[in-house]
């Protein structure tokens, strides 16, 4: 039983495991695929410990512990990290929209004249009157 805990601790304390599982959770869309990949990452991280195991039972226990650590990392990523990132993205988008609206309100010079009337005097804005033909 202590061998399972040792495999779990070895894989869970390794920052590579957490980094790989977080990257996979951003890349893979389905939670089942993330969990399967996380178990494979945990098993991969435990490979050096598996090579030094003193028997097949110890190797299986180390592998189970490492896979459990990978699955725990996946659950943390799926239930805490990804929702927090989604919330942060929504908050950033809302803040960006508010900044745009505040900028528009603060820097708005007021109503603008029609595009063809820019640079003309007020008396030139009147529509031209038709001329009488000369006799």
C-alpha positions, 0 to 999 in steps of 0.5 A: 500500500505504501508503494501506491502512495509513493507512486502517487506522491512521485507523480503528483509532486512533479511539476511536469505532470501538472504542466502537461495535464494543464496543457492537455486540458486546454487542447482537448475538448472532451473531459474523458479525453483529458482524463485518459491523457492525464492517466497516460501522463502520470504513467509516463512520469512514473516510468523511471520508478517503474524501471527500479521496481523490485517486482511486478506487483511493486511496478503495478502499484507504482503505476496505479499511484502515478495514474491516480495522481494524473487523474487528480491533476486532470480533475483539478484542471477540469473543475477549477482551472478551466472555469477560472480561465473562462471567467477571467476571459469573460471579465477581460472582455467585459472590461475591454468593452467598458473601456471602449465605451468610456473612451467613446463617452470621454473623447466624443466631440459631439455631433459632427456635421455631414461628411460633405459639409466639413470645412465649409462655412455655415452659409455655404451649407445651404443648398444651391438655388437654381439659377435663371437662364440668362436671356 
